[in-house]
Amino acid sequence: MKPIAALQAAVTAVPFDREPSAAELDAIDREMPVIRAEVELLDVQIMTLDRPLSELDERRLRRARRRVLAARVAVINQTAGASVPGGAA
């Protein structure tokens, strides 16, 4: 009976041990308004999980959803403007 063993030392993935690059940090900074808006929406959704929605809760949800959409539009417009130099398409 032959033992089953790995023939190579690195069979599993190498652990991630590096810091994020400047480009990755910039991408996170650009997405931060969307992240914040989504966290606010999640907070409102969690708040309303265990009870029926009141009129105030419905307004909170609508506002939070609008903030998420507005933040996404703003990020898309920023990235579209940044990727096309001079504003030409």
N, C-alpha and C positions, 0 to 999 in steps of 0.2 A: 504494500500500500504506500503510495507516494503522498507526502504532505503537500497541501496546497498552500503556496506562499506567493507573495508578490515578487516578481522578478526585478522590478524597479523600486527605487527608494521612494519616489514621489508618486504614489498612486492616488492619494487624495489631493484635493485642491489646496493650494498654498494659502495660508491664512492672509487675510487682507491686513497689511501692516503699514500702509502709507497714508499720508494726509491728503485731503482733497486738494486738487490743483486750483490755481487762481481762476481758471475758466469755470470749473465746477462751482466754486464759491460765488462767482459772478452770476451764474445761472440760478443758483439758489436765491441770491438777492433779488434778481428780476422776478422770480416766482413768489416771493414773500407776500405781496398783497393778496394773491390768490390763496395761499396757504392760510393766512389769517382769516380771510373771509370764509373759507371752508370750515375752519375751526369754530368760528362763530355760528355758522349754520348747524354744525354738529352739536354745539352746546344747546341751541334752541330745540333741536330734534330730541336730544336726550331729556331735556326739561319736560317735554310733552309726552314722553313715553307712557307714563303710568296714569294718565288722566285724559278725559275727553278734551278736545281742543275748544278753547273759548275763542271769542272774537279777537281778543288781544293776542292770543297764541297764533292765530291764523295770520294776523298782521305781522307779527315777529317773524314767522316763517317766510312770508312773502318778501319782507325787507331783506332778510338774510339771503334768500335765493337771488334777489336782485343785486345785492352786493357781490355775490360770487360771480354772477354773469358780468357785471360791470368791471370787476377786477380782471376777469379772463379777457374781456375785450381790450382793456387797457394794456395788458401784457402782450397780447397778440399785435396790437397796433405799434407798441414799442419795438418788438422784435422785427416786425415787417419794415418799419422805418429804419432800423439799424442795419438790416441785411441788404437794403438797396441804397447804396451811397448816392447822394444827390437827389433822392426822392423819385428817380426815374424808374419806371416799371418795364 
